[in-house]
Every structure is written in structure tokens, then in C-alpha cells.
Amino acid sequence: MRNSGSLIKNVKNFTLQRRHLSHLELRKSFYNFFKSKDHEILKSTSVIPNENDLSLLFTNAGMNQFKPQILTSTEPKRVANIQKCIRAGGKHNDLDDVGKDLHHQTFFEMMGNWSFNDAFSKEEACRFAWEYLVDTLGIDDDRLYVSYFAGIECLGLPEDHECREIWKKIGVPPERMLPFVAENFWEMGSAGPCGPCTEIHYDQIGGRNAASLVNVEDSVVEIWNIVFMSNVRDSSGKIHQLGKNHIDTGMGFERLLSVVQNKNSNFETDVFTPLMNKISSLTGRGLKYNGSLKSREDAVFRLVADHVRAVTVAISDGVTPDGTGRGFIVRKMMRRSFLQGNSKLGIDRFALSDLVPTVISTMKEVYPEMETSSDNIIRLFKEEEAQFWKTVDKAKKMFDSLSTESRSSVFSGRKAFNLFETYGLPLSVTIELARNIGKEVDEKEFEKFRLEAQKLSRNASQFKLPISAGEFPTHSDKEKYSCVFEAGKYEFPQVKTRILQVYKNQENADYLEENEKGAVLLEKCQFYGEQGGQNSDVGRLLIGNKVVFEVESAKKLENGAVTVLFGRALHRIQKDLRVEQQLDVKRREGVMKAHSATHLLNWALQKSGLGYGQKGSSVDCNRLRFDYLTSEEVVEKDQKTEILKQCEKEMNEFIRIGGETVVTETTIEGAKKIKNLQSDIKEDRIGESSVRVVSLGTGSDVPVECCSGTHVHNINMVSEIAILSDKSMGHRLRRIIAVTGEEAQSCREYAKEVYEELKNKEPKERVKAAKKIDWKRIPLVDQSRISSVVKLKK
């Protein structure tokens, strides 16, 4: 697109009929309008996507939370909301464009309304949009243009004449109705729901015919996109009718706000101006933001404002800066802000955290969780900046040493990458350091080493399969809960079913040959797919008595809608074969024990006052990892150990008494009313019709959580639990490792043997023997006793 900054500066002074609204007033008007159109108003979900959606680092569109609704729902429903979104990392990545223009942002808000299953018509969707913009907001309709789908003949997709006729009925002049192809066909991904769309564009200049500038120049901006989700693309690329009609509309909140407030860009609206003013006060040289595209300082103003907003929102939703995934993106944005703010605007080191209260004061009425998390956000900003400058100063010494090794004017990309890999020194800092001594960095070589390292470290679980839940309407994993307890043991039926699809090399395949690795999708899947911290089942698929496929793992894909089995074919298998499923029963039982024990541990920690809620878990066979929040109050190590010993004692007493596990299904609203619920309710699972609630044991004071995992039928089946360790993972975050059942008994026996062996040795021999102790197998309750025997501080 051509740059139109100079045009915008010369806007003619038109008399505008539009209403000038603050960002809070615009939100209110949007909600009131769609309430009047019988829409249910939903609050924004977290920027952390549903745990089953492996395709996203962050929530990046208003429709993310509605994927299950789109794929599986049948009831008509009208919904509207304003969703928090971050586009940084992944397919939709605006991170490197922020600051360079007047509109790119990593954090933004998406206004939208939806029709599920023909809740309103195509014409109603267009009329709602036009009425809200023109009649409610008072936007000049002479500045509005509409685009519609021009058709793709080779795919059998005709031009959307119906949409054109709707706009004609509404009163849009023919010369303002424009056909486009790629711009007006929306797709969720390479496979899945898709369909034509229509867009409303606004001319920021006015007083001219801007039809030729739509989708060409920045002075004509898209403000509303209406998607008619009536098709589905299958994994082979063919497009079919979806069989039901959904409508998904989206409108960038900040962009619409700039139109309503008659501003040249999003960064001049009242969601940004307080922050721009605060940045100005921190520069120390009275720099002001002028909205220029040519000014290097203005670009940094935009970058710092955007990144601080995005990081503040992300941390308030539970993201912690670290070295992987979304935590890495958050840390990267923080470090860019620290560096650019300091080097380009002259902001003092360690001052960026002063911007956080300004962000929160602007947004707290809309997102109260930001104010609740303010202390934690500011603390993390300060910790990250202190660590960043420490890293820079340390790495600079190494840079100075490396730069003298060669007289060349080029600093090698390999060395720059080593500084990044070893010290975390960003390439931009290395470039700045090299420039100061008259050298330049070989950025191409740096990128080559970075890509090689990325390829080596790529997580095997981050796979992509050409799969869409809509293609397999008969697929179900309800059989994962099928088991009975008889004669003192669990019986799992060997469920027979059909292979719906085979995958090889992450593509559709006709078959898998003997010894080939791949994946299969079953019609009635009995294997538990990794979810909610519980590791997956393993096992085998049989035909007759012959094992044809070894299941090494099971993964939930498509936002949890499908469970795919990964492993190795022992004999040739293909689509439509009927197979019998055989779980690894011993492993499943061990996982069930550990999962029930995880709920018990959460309950005991919260009762003791040490734990303030779960932050993560990993449940395996007779072993669990549990991450939990603590209070701000400092608890001494010895006191903490005593509390944990008491928790363990109380848990084992609860197990000894026993009590049946009760599983009920209820609505989200029903779950909210459960007084002793220990888990959070994740409302972003909007597509699920019910919530599964698991209660362990009998009485009123028992563990109760929302959970989709598998559990023992009676808590006494856990047999025993032993806490092995408890360590800090960061501010107010701790991690417990514990074992259950046979593993717990084995660890207790090992501790007893070690103690007896040490006790019977001479003092000098005890120290030697202690070096051979596997402390990871010693339960917490026994560690101090064993340490005291050898006078070790453990």
C-alpha cells in the first residue's frame, strides 16, 4: 500500500455529523446496540488460548473462542463481544511492523458479533453494520465503500451477487460497491470452515471518489469485515458446503475509535494519548509524540507504547516472561522496549515500569484483572529490566574481546549468534555495539545459525496435520471413560471401531506400511488424548489377535475436538479397517491414581493456607508435578516443610478412609455456584455444552474440581502419596513433585533402607555413602532425618 501520511495531514475541514465518543463510551454504545438486536453480550476471554488449541501462541482473533461452536454447535445463537488479542509470533505476527507505520499493533481489541446456525441472516448482518456506523455513530456514509466476493471459477465459487443486491437495497451507490477475490474470501486455515466476506471501508480524507484506493492506499481503511461462513475446505483442498451457516464479523476497536474521534491514527486516540504523554515525561529531554512517519523518535514512541500495553495485558492474563513460547515473545517485547526507549528516547534504565500504572488506569474499568495484577506486573517489569541490563553489560565485555580477534570491518554472524545463545544478547544490541566501533554484523550468517538452532530445538509436539473436525462428524472420544471395577481390579473393554483417516509425514495417506511411523484417527477413540496436564494413554490396535499399530501417544487437535493416535505400524494399515483398541492398563491405572492425587494435593495445600490455586500440572503413571501459587507472605523454609509434611499426613489419612468419586455434568453457570470448587472455570470453552465436575471422597470438605481427566472410582485406590520435593519457580510460584501407589511405597522403602544403612556405618563412611544417595527418591518427610545422620545440610 502507498503511504498516505501527507494526504492525511491535509484533510479538508469537513463538518462532521459523527458523535465524538471516548473509548469507554464507544464500548458502551456497541454493547447497547447489539443488546437491542437480541445478542448475548460476552466478556473477553484471556489472551492465553484454550489449552487444546495448539495452533496459537496467543488469542489473535475474536473468533478463537468460538471454534468449537462453529464446528459442533446446532443451536441458533446471537453473540457479541470485544476480545483482547495479541498478534506476535505464529502465522499472524505484527511484532516487527510495530512503529514503522501508524496502524500496526501487537495488542489490539476486536469488536464482533456472531450468528451461529442461522441466528440472523446475511442481510441482517449487513444492515446491523450499516445502521451502527451511520445511524448510531453518525459516520458520514459518503465516506463508506463496501467490497464483496468476486468469485473463483476454478474452485466452483460464484460471485456473491446476493451480497451486492443487499448493499444496493440498503442504499449504497453502485460505484461504491467493489468486487475483490482474495481479499474477500476468508479461511480459518489450510483446512476447515471458510466462506466469502464483505467489508466496509472508510475514506479518512473525504470529499473525493476513493473507489480506486480501496485495498490500495492507507488513507482508505477497512473498518468492518463480515464473513459468511458457509463453506468448508477439506484436507485435499476441495471446498464444499458446510451444511450450516454462521456469520462472523470483526471490527478493530482502536481503528474505529480513530474514526469516531477524527484522529489520523490509532496512536492518537484516548487509549494511547495518556501513555504517549507519560513516555514523553520520561524522555528527560521533553520529546513529544507528533505522529510522524519520518521521525525515528515517533516510531519508538509507538513501539514502546504498544509493547508495554501488550506485555501488561499478557502478564495480567497469566503469561510469565521466560525463554520459550508466549513467555519468550513477552520477554522479547520487554527487551525491545528497554533498549529502544533507552537508546533512542533517552529514557533512563529501570524507568519503563513507570508506564504500567498509566496503562492500567486507562484500561482498568474494562479489564479489572489488570488492576488486581498491578503489583506483579510492575515487579516483573523491574526484574526483567534489571536482568536485561545486567546481560547487556556482561555481554559487552565478551563483545569487546571478540571484536579484537579480527581486523575485518564485519563482525561474524556466528559470533553474534553465540552472544545471543550464551548471554541472551539481542542482535539489535550487537549491531549497535558493532556500529560504535565502525563495524557491521553479518546478519545473514546470524539468521542462518538461528534457523539451524531453531530446527534442532523444534518441539516434536508442535506438529500440524491437515485435519478439520468438520470432516469427521462421527468421531468421538467418549469411550475413554469406559471402565468398570470388579473383583478388586479395573476392567477396560477392548472397543472395536473403524479407522477414519491415516497420516504419514504430517499429510493424509492411503496407508502405513510395516514399521512406518504415522498417525491414525479412529471413529470411537478409547485412548485419552493429552489434556489438562494429564499425559496420554499408550497401547495397541489389533485386528483379530494380531497387533497392527503401536500407540505411542494420543494428542487432542482442532481445539480438542479430535483425538489422533501417533505411533508405528507393525503391519500395513489403511483407512476403513476395523480395529480393536487395547490400552496399557497398568499405565492408565497409575495415571488415574496420580490425577486423583493431584486434586487431593490442591485441596490440602489450599486448606493449609500454603497454596492459593493451581498454575499447572503434569500427571503421569504414579507420578505428578504440581505448580501452585503462594501468598505474598514470606514463609520460612523449615515452617514450609512442616506444613507440607502435615499436608501429606492429611492426604494419606483421607486416602485411608476412602470414599467414592462422583462425576457430574453441569453448565458453566452451575459450576460457578459450587461453593467448595477448588479449580478455575475456563469460560473460553464456550463450545462445550457442559462442564465435568469431579468430587473425591465423602462429606462436605472434599476435593471438587472441574476436570476432563480420568480418575480412580474410590480415593482409597490411590493407596499412598509421598511428596518428594518442593521448590521455587519464581515469585509466588512453587513446584511439587510427588509419587503415588507402588511408586510411593518404593520410595518410602528406599528411604528406610538408606537410613538403616547409614545408621550402621562409621561416621567417616557415612559421608562417603551419602554421596551415592538418590535424593530424588527420598520423600520430603525423610530427608531431614537422613541428613542429620550424616550431618549433611539437605
N, C-alpha and C positions, 0 to 999 in steps of 0.2 A: 504494500500500500504506500502511496505517496504521502510524504509528510505535509500536514496542513496547519502546522503551528502558526505560521504567519497569517494565514487566512482567518484563523480563529481570533487573532489579535485585532483584526479589522472588521469585526462583526458590526453590522449596521444596528442602529439603536431602535429596534422594533418595539412597539408597545405590546407587551406580553400579557395574555389573559390568564396565564398559569398561576396556580397557587404556590407561594413560597412556603415550603414546609421544612422543619428541622428533621434530622434523621429519625428522631423518636416519633414525630407526627406522621412521617411517611409510613413507618411501620404500622402505626395505628390505623391509618386510612386504608392500607392494604388489607389488614385483617378484617376491618369493619365491612369493607366492600364484599369480600368473599363470604363472610358470615351471612350477609344479606342474600347471597346466592346459594345458601344451604350447604356450604362447605364446612367440614370439621377442621378446626384450626389446631395444628400440631406444633409442638415446640421443636427447636432444632435438636438433632442428635449430636453426639460427640464427633470431633474431627478424627477420632480413632475409629476405624471401620469395625463392623461386625467381625468377630474373631474367625468366622468361617470364610470371610471374603479375602482370599489370599492374593487377589489381583490388585489390591490397593494398599499403599502406604498410609494415605490419608483419605478421609471423605473428600471427594473432589467435585461432587455434583449433587444437586438437590435430590436426584432420583436414586442415589446409592441405597438409602434405607428402604426403598420400595421395591428392590429387585425381587424378593420373594413374592410380593403382592402381584407384580407384573407376571411372574412365571406360573403361579399356582392358584391365585385367588379366583373366585367365581362370583362373589357378591358385588353389586354396583356400589361404588363409594366415591364421594367428592371430598377432596382433601386440599388444604393449602398450608404452606409454612414458609419461613425464612431460615435457610440452612447455612450453618457455618461450614466453609470449605477451605481447603488448602491445596494448591496445585504446586507442589515442589517434589520432584522425584517421580519416577514412573512415566507412563505414557503422556500424561498431561502435566508438563513441567514448565512453569513460568519463572523459575528461580533465576536463571541467567539473563532474563529480559527486564527484570525489575530495575527501574531507574532510568533506563535508556529511552523510554517514551513516557507518555502521560497517562497510560491506562493499565499497563501490566501490574498485577499484584499477585503475591503468593497466597495471602489470606484475603478472602472476599466472602460476601454473603449472597446466597442465591434465593431470590423470591420465586415462588412457583405455585401453581395449582394443578391438580391431577384429577382425571376421570378414570376410574378403574371399571372395566366391564360395562361400557356404555352408560356411565352415570350421567354424562351430558354429551351433547352432540358436537360434531365438528363446527357447525355454525354457531352454537352457543359459545364454544371456546373462543372463536374469533370475535364475537360480539362482546364477551366479557372483557377481553383485552382492549378493544377499541373504546368501550364505554369507560373503563377505568382510566385510561390515558387521557382521553379527550374530555369526557364529561366530569369525572371526579377530580382529576389533577389539573384540568384546564390546559393541556398541552395543545398548541396550535396544530390542527390537523393538516394545514398546508405544508407543514414540515415533515409529515409522515409518509413513508413509502412502504409498500409490502412486497415481499418476494414469495414465490411459490415454486413447487417442484415441476421442472420441465419434462421429466420422464427420461427413462433409459431403455431404449427399444430392445437392445440385445439381451437385457435381463427380464424382458416382458413387463416392464413397469411403465404404464402410460402417464402422460402429462396429467397433472391434477387440475382438471377443468372444474371439478366441483368446488375446489378451494377458490379458484378465480371468480366463480359465479357468486360465492358467498361474499367476497370482498366487494364485488360490484353491487350486490343488494345493500350492503352496509353504507355504500356511497363513496367508495374510493374511486377516483378517476382512473380510466384505463391506462393513462400514461404513467401512473404511479404504481401499477401492478406489474412486477417484473419476474420473468421465469429464469430459474437457475437450476443447474444439475447437481453437482457435488455439494454445493453449499446448502441445498435444500433436501438432502436425504440423510437422515440420522441413523447411526448404528451404535449399539452398545459395545460391540467388539467385533472380532473376526467371525464370530457365530453368535446367534441369539436374536432377540427382538430388534426390529428396525422399522423404518417407515418414512414416508415423506413428511416434510415440515414446512411451515410458513413462518416468515419473520417480519417483524415491524422494525423499520429503520428510521432514525431521526436525523434531520439535517441541522447541524449546530450553527450553520451560517444563516440560512433562511433567505427569502426574497429572490429565489432563483429556481431553475429546474435542475435538480440534483440527481435525476434518474440514472444518468450515466456514471455517477460516482458511487452508487451503492455497491458494496463489496469491493471497492477500489480505493477509496480515499478515507482517511481517518476522520475527516470532518463530518462524514455521514456514518453514524454509529448504530449498530444493531442494539435494540433495547428489549425486544421480546421475541422469544423463539417458541413456537407451538408445534410439538411433534405429534403426529398421528401414528401411533404405534400399532399398525395393523398387519405387519409382516414379520417373518422370522427367517433368518439366513441359517441354513444347516451347515454342518461341518465340511461339506463338499463345496460350499459357496453358492448353492442354489437358494433362491428366495421363494418362499411360499406364503400363503395367507396364515396369519397367526391363529385365526379361528375365534378371536375376540378382539375388541377394540379398546385400547387405552389411549388417553391423551396426556402428554407430559409437557408442561410449559415451564419456561425458565426466563428469569429476568435478573440481570446483575444489579444488586441493590445499589452499590456505590455509583454505577453508571446512571441509573435512573435518578438518583439523588442529585447528580451533577446537572441533569436536565432540569429537574424541578427547581434547583437553586440557581439556575442560569450560570453555571461555572464552566470554565474551559476544560477542566479535568476532574477526575475523582479526588485528586490530592488537594483540591481547593474547597472541598465540601466540609461540613462541620463535623464529620467523623475523623478528619485529618487535621484541620487547622489548629486545634489545641496542641496537638503533638508537634506540628511544624513550629509553632511558637516556642514550645519547650526546647526543642532541638536548637533553635536559634539562640536561646538564652544560655545554652551550654557551650556554644562555639567559642565564647570568650573574645571574639572579635566582631560581635554584632552582625554576623552574617544573617541575611533574611532569605526566605524562600520566595522566588519570583516566578516560578512556573515555566522556566525557560528550558528549551530542548538543547540549547547550545552550551549552557553553563554546566561545568563539571561539578560544581558545588551543589547545584539544584538536583542533579542526578543522584548525588549521595544523600541529600535530604530525603528524596523519595525512597531510596533503598533502605536507609536506617528506619524511617517511619514504617514502611511495610514490614520489614523483618522483625522489628520489636513488637508490632501488633501480632504478627503470626506466631512468634515464639510465646508471647503472653497467653494467647488463646490455647496453643498446643499444651503448654505446661498445666494450665488450669483444667484441661481435659485429661491429664494423667500422663503426658509424654515426659520422659526424663532425658536430658541430653546425654548421649553416650556415643559409642563408636559404630553402631550398626542400625540399619533400618531407619524408622522415622526419628529415632533419637539422634542419629548421625545428621539427618537433614536439619533438625533443630539446632544442633551444635554448630553446623556449618553456617546457618543464618546468623547465629550469635557472633561467631568469629568474624564474619564479613562486616557486621555492624561495628564491632570493636575496632577493626583495622581501618575501615573506610572512614568511620567517624573521627578517629584519631588523626590519621594521616591527611585526610582531605578537608575536614572541617575544623580541625584543631581542638576537638573535644578531649578533655583530659582523660587519661587512663582511669578506669574504675568508675566512670561517671554515668555510663549507659543505663545502669539500674535506676537512675533518677527518672527515666522516661516511663517506667512501668506504672506508677501511680496515675500518670496522665492518661495512659491507655485505659486503665481500669475505670477511672472516673467518667470517661466518655462512654464506656460500654456496660457498666455495672447494672444499670436499670434493665438492660436487655438480657445480660448473662450474669446473674448474681454469683455464679460459681467462681467468676474471676476475682471478685472481692474476697470471697471466702479463702481463696488460694493465694492472696496477695503476698503474704509473708514468705511462703515457699517460693513463689516466682522471683521475688527480689533476691532471696538467698541464693537461688540457683544462678541468677544473673551475676551476682558478685563472685560466687565460687568459680564459675566458668571464665569470667574475665580475668580473675587472679591467676588461674591456671594457664590461660591463653598467653598472657604477657610473660609469665614465667617460662613457658615453652619458647616463645619468640626470643627472649633474652638468652636462653641456653643454646638454642639452635643457631643464633647469630654467631656465637663463638665457634661452633662447628663450621658454619658457613665461611667465616674468616679464614679458618685453617684450610678448608677445601679449596677456596678460591685462589690460594697462593701456590697450589700444586701445579698449575698450568699458566702459561703466559697468554694463552688464547683469549680472545675477546668474547668467546662463547663459554658459558658455564653449562656443563653437560646435563642433559635431561635425566641421566641415570643418577647423578649426584643429587639433583633436585628432588627426584623421587625418593631417594634414600633418606633425605632430610624430612620429607613428608611422612614416609613409612615409619621411621625410627622415632622422630621427635614430634610428629603431627604438625610440622610447619607447612602452612598453606602455600601453594605455588605462587599466589599473588604476593606473599611476603618475600619469597625468594627472588622473584622478579624485581621487587622494589630494592632489595639489598644489592642485587647484581647491578641495577641501574646506578646506584650510588657510587660504585667503583668502576663505572664505564664498561660494564659487561652486559650481555643479554643471555637469557636462558634458552636452551634448545627445547622449546615447548612440545615440538613433535615427538622428540625422543621421550620426554616425560610422559606424554599421553600413551606412547607405545608400552612403556613399562607399567603404567597404571592399568591399561586394559588387560595386559598379561596377568597381573596380580588379581584383577577382578575376576578373570576367567578361572584362575586356580582356586579362588576362595568362594566362588559362587555356590550357594547352598543348594544341595541336590533337591531340596523340597520345593524350591521356587520354580516348579515346572509349569508348563502350560499345555493343556490338551484342547483340541478342537471339539469342545463339548458344550452343549446347551441343554439345560434341564427340560426345556420345552420339547426337545426331540424325543424324550423318553418318559412319557406321561405315566407308564405302568411301573416305573422304578420306585422302589420303596426300601427303607432300611428298618422298618418296624420290627422285623424278626430278631434284631439284635437284643431285644428284651426278653426273648423266649427262653425260659429255663424253668425247671421245677426242682425242688429239694425233696428227695425221697431216700429213706434208709441211710440217713447221715451223709449224703453226698448230692452234688448238683448233677442234674441230667440236662444236657443241651441237645435238642433234636437236630438231626442232620437234615437241614432243609434242602429240598430239591428245587431247582429253578433253572432259568434259561439265561444264556449269555446274550446280552443285548448288543454289545459292541466290544471289539478288540482294538488295542492301541499298541503301536510299536514306534520307537523313536519319536514319541510325542505326536504321532499322527495316527489317523484312522488306518486300520489294517484289515485285510481279509482274514488273516490267520497269524498265529505264532507257531513257529516250528520248534521241535525239541531243543531244549537248552537256550532258547531265545528269551531275553528279558522283555517285559512289556506290562500291559495293564488290561484289566477286563472290567466291564460294567455288567452287573447282574440285575435281573428283574426284581427278585426278592432277596435282598442282601442281608445276611445274618451277621456279618463282620462289623464290629464297632469301628467307625472312622475316627481318627484322631480329632478330638474336640474338647473344649472346656478344660484343658490341662490333662485329660485322660489319654494316654497313649493307645494306639490302635491294637486291635486283635491281630493275630497271625494264625496261620493254619494251612489247610489244603483244600483243593477242589478235586472231586473224584468222579469218574464215570465207571459205574459198577464198583469193583474193588480196586481199580487202577487209579493212582494219583496222577492227575494230568497237569496240575498247576499248583506251585507252592506260593502261598500268600505271605509276602514279607512285610507288608504294611497296607493300611487302608486309609485313604485320605478323603476328607469332605471337600468337594469343589462346588462351584456355582453357588456361592453364598450358603453352603451347607445343604443345598437341595439334592445333590447326588453324592454317593459314596463309591469311590473307584478303588479296586484292589490292584496293588502293584506286586510284581514278583517274577517268577521264572516258569516257563512251560516245561514240563517233564515229558510231555507228548504233544503232538500237534493239536491245537485247539482253534476253533473258529466260531464266528457268530452263529447264534441259534442252537448251539449244542446245549443239551440239558445236563447239568452237573449237580453233584451233591456236595454240600458245604460241610467241612469238618474243622471246627475251631480247635486251637490249642487250649484245651480245657484247664489245664493246670495254670497256665499263664492268665487266662481270663479270671479264674478264681482269685489269684493273687492280686490282680488289678482291682477287682471288686472290693477285696479287703482293704487295700490301700486307699481307694477312693472314699469308702465309708469312714476310714480313719482320718482322712483329710478334713471331712466335715466335723468330726469329733474334735480334732485339734483346733479348728477355727472357733468352735463353741467354747472349748476350755480356755483358750487364750483371751477371748472376749470376756468371759466370766471372771478371769483373774485380774483384769484391768491392764494386762500387758499388751494385748492385741487390740487394734482398732479397725480391723477389717482386712480381708484378703486382698492382695495385689497380684497374685499369680500363683500357679502351681504346676507341677508335673507329676503325674501319677503313673507308676509302672507296677510290675509284679512284686508285691510285698515291699515296695519302696516308694517314698514320696518326698517331694521337695515342696515347701510351702513358704511363700513370701507374704509378709504381713506388715501392716503399719503399726507404729507405736505412738505413744503420746509425745508431746514436746518435753515433758518432764524427764529429767535425767535419772535413770535407774542404775545403780552401781552393779558391776559385773556379778559379784557374789550374790547380791539380792536377786538379780535376774535369774541366775542359775537355780536358786532356791524356789523361785516362782515356777520355773519350768519343771523342776522335779515334782512339785505339787500338782501341776497340770497333768503330768504323766501318770501320777498315782491316781488322780481323779478319773482319768480316761480309762485306765485299766480296771478300776472298780466299776465304772459304767459298763464296760465290756463284760465283766464277770456276771453282773446282774442280768444283762441281756435285755432284749425287747425287740419286737418285730419292726421291720422297716415298712413304712406306709408311703406309697406313692400316689399322689392325686394330681389331677389336671385341672387348672383353673385359668381364668383370664388374667391379664396383667393387672387390672383393677382389683381383682380378687386377691392376687398375691400381695398387693400393696397393703391390704387390710390385715395380713397375718402379723400379729404383734411381735412374735419372737423370731422373725425371719432374720437369719444372720448374713445372707448374701445380698448383693445389689441386684436390682431388677433392671435388666438391659432392655430399655424400651425401644431401641433401634431395631429389635427383631419384630418389626411391625407385621411382617408377612405370616408369622406363626399365629394360628388361631387360638392356641392355648399355651400355658406355661406349666412345666412339670415341676412339682414341689415334692421334695424328698424329706421325710421326717424319720429320724432314727431313735429307736427305743420307746419306752412308755413314760407317760407323765407329762406335766406341763413344761418342765425345764429340760428340753431336749434339743439336739441339733436339728434345725429346719432350714433348708436352703432350696432355691430354685436351681435345678440341675438336670441335665440331659444324660448324665452318665449312668453307668451300671453299678449296682450296689449289692451287698450281701442281704439275704432275706431277714436275718436277725443279727443284731450288732455283736452277739457273742461269737459269731463265726470269725470275727477279726482275730480272736484268740488273745492277742497281745500287741501292744505298741511300745516301741522304745525310741526315744529322741537321741540321735547321735551327735548332732551339732546345732548351734545357733550362732549366726554371725551377722555383722552389719553389712548391708549392701548399699548404704548411703544414708542421707539424713532421714530419720524416722522410718527407715525401711530395713527389715531384717529377714533372714532366710533360715528356715529349719529343715534339716534332713532327718527323716525318721524311717523306721522299718516296722513291718507288721508280721504277724503269723510266724511261720517257721523261721524267717529271716531274723525276727526279733529274738526268738528263742536261741538261735545260733549265736547271735551277738552277745547275749547275756552269758551263755556258756563259755564263750571265748574270754570274756572279761573275768569270769570266775577262775578259769584256768590260768590266765596271766597273773592274777592276784596271788593265787596259791603258789605258783612257780616262783614269783619274785620274793614272796614272804619267806620261802625256804632257802633262799640264796644268801651268801655273804654280802655285806654292803657294797664292796667293790664290784662284785659280779652283777649286782642288781643294775647298776648304771649301764654296764655293757649290754645286758639283756634288754633293758628298756629301749635301747636304740632299734631293736627289732620288732617292737610292738606296732601293730597296725592300728593306730589310734582312730582311724575312720570307722573301725568296727567296735569301738568301745562306747557303750551307752553313756550319755551325759551323767547319769546318776552314779556311775562307777569311776569316772575319770579322776576326780579329786582323791578318791580312796587309793587308786593305783599310783597316782602321782606322789602321794605322801609316803608310800612305801620306799620309793627310790629318791625321795626328796627332790622331785622334779616339779617345776612350776608349769602346770599344764592347764 
